[in-house]
């Protein structure tokens, strides 16, 4: 049985692959388990050498990989090499902090005893990777998992299958032992079956809330941990003391980069009433600087959404808001490539919005943002917390003390001041509420990929 990757660039078949057979799944699992028994015996220095070589091999092919990203998911070609560079930066950070985090904890403070805690790899990690940032989301789990002594089986999105092939080829060129990294092409049913297999020891999933619910149900049949990074409806609050020009420029990028298809993209903005008008004016003017078009054109700065179905969802949210009294600030006719019924969707900014509108409460995952006026910090905090999601949020201010005070009140996994839509690999990447559970990146991320084992040795 085969699947086809339809490119949002021109709606043509770009990749066609066969789903992994039952026997291929069995063989891959067996090889991963066998390889892990040997991989665990390697030193950190050896794993570091392998993983850095994998990274270097990917970087050597980044021009070709960039074209594949563009064709598979529609991001403008001018930005695609940046994802490969980002993969390398995150990978190297996690590689470099691995040994420090994974060293044994010495508890030797009693004469006659030797006591310590070691970090033990879980076994085989199943990494389910989405299409919107196929390399940047993959690196969050696969590199730390392997550095911790686990083997990895990756399931790419059927929209970006070449991601897995590229990473696998890079590992082969780096002479990885067979079975340490592998991949499978699976449909939804076979993905759930694999999670239920007792040879899988941990599942890392990045994707939709609906997908996360299915993964969670499948994992309940076994006592294994699951890391879930799910949806987001990230808010931003522009205080009256913010640098308005800088804030507007940064938030436009945070809302519309990758056509808004980012789980930590900015989807709703709250602005203090004293600076609301000037902020909205500058923000909407900057949106007109985008060039919507064929992402293979190096002058294009805004590409298509992943498909027409996703674009239709955004259009329905916009129509719902307009019917309830919102005002659209962007003239879609100024974007000639905008074509209703296709994946090419002009960016939109809505004002006179409120939380009765789906665009302010439900995940959009597209090029639309609502801007709402607030009277003070308390109202902003209340509105930011009025969401089923809690992945990231930001405040735009010159006062760090106030930023910290507000950040302690906002229900979110990551709190930014004067920044948004960014993952710092030295910080824990985690969500609360329906944005998921678990943690990736940082030293804490390694705790999710290992288990503690205590040694209590008495000398006689």
C-alpha positions, 0 to 999 in steps of 0.5 A: 500500500502506498501514500502520496505527498501532494506538494502545496506549491502546485498540488502535484504529487511530489513523493510517493512511497510504500507504507512499511509492511508488517514484516518490515516493522517486526524486523526494524523493532528487532534490530533496534532492540538488539542494537540498543544492547550494544549502543548502551555500552558505548561511551559518551565520547563515541556517541558524540562522535557519531551524532556530530558526524550525522549533523555534519552530513546533513549540513553538507546536503542542506541546499538539496534538503532546503528544496525538499522542505519547500516542495513538501510543505510550502515554506519559501525557499529563502528560509528553508536552509535555516531549518537545517542550520537550526537542526545543527545548533540544537543538536550540538547544544544537546550533544554538548550537555549530555555527559554532564547531565547523564553522569552518575550522582554521587551520594557517598557521604557515609563511611562504609558505603558506596551510594550513587544514582545512575541514569539508564536509557529507556531502550527504544524511543519511537519519535513521531514527527510533524510536517511543519518543522520536520527537522527542528521537531525531529532533533528535539527527541532523536539526538538526545535519545541516542546520546542517552543510549537509546535507539530511535525509530522515527515516523515522519509525517506523510507530508514530509517523508524525505526528512526521515530518509535524509536523517537515516542517510546521514547516520549511515554516512556517519557509520552508525551501528545498524538499528541505532537509528531507523524509520518506518512509514506508518498509517494511523492504525499501525502507529497505534499498534506500534505504541502498544508493542512491548519493544517500544519504551518511550513515545515522543509525539509532536502534533495536534491535540486530536493526535495526542489524544490518540497517542495517549489512549494507545499508550495507556495499555502499557506502563510507558511514558509519553512526551506530548507537544500539542497545540497552542494559541500563544498570546502576546501582551504589549504594555504601554512602556513597550518599544512599539516599533520593535514589538510590532516588527517582532510580532508580525514575524511571530504571527506570520512566519511559516504562514502561521503554521507553528505551534508556538506562533503568535495567534492573539495579541493584547495591547494596552489601550494607551498604545493600541492605535499606534501599535495596530497602525504599525503592525498592519503596515508591516503585514503589507510588506509580505509577498505571497507567492510560489515558495520556489521564488527566492523573492517570496516571503509568504508561501502557501499553507499545507493544503486547502483544507487547512486554509479553509479552516482559517477562512471560516475563523475569519468569517466567524469573527467578521459576522460577530463584529470584527474588522479586517484590516488587510485588503486581500486584493493587495496579494494577487496570489491569494486564491480562495479554495486553494492553499494560498491564503493572504495574511489577515489582521483582525481588530474589534475581536473578543473571546466569543470568536473562534479566532481568539480561542481555537488554534488557527495554525495559519496566517491570521491574528486578532488584536484586542485592546486591554486597560491594564496588566490584570485584564491582559493576564486574565485574557491570556489565561482564558485558553485551553492551551499553554505552550508559550506566551510573551510580554513586550515591555522595558521593565524586567521586574514587571515581566517576571511578575506577570510571567508568574501569573500566566499559565504557560510552559515558556514565558518570553520578554521582548521575544516570541516563536523561538526555542532555546535548546538550553531551556526546557520546552514544555507545555501545560493544559492541552498543549501537552506534557513532558519536556524536551531540550535542556538538561531536564529533557534528558530526564525524560529519556532515561530512568534513575537506578540507585546503587546502595553498596555496603562494605563489610 
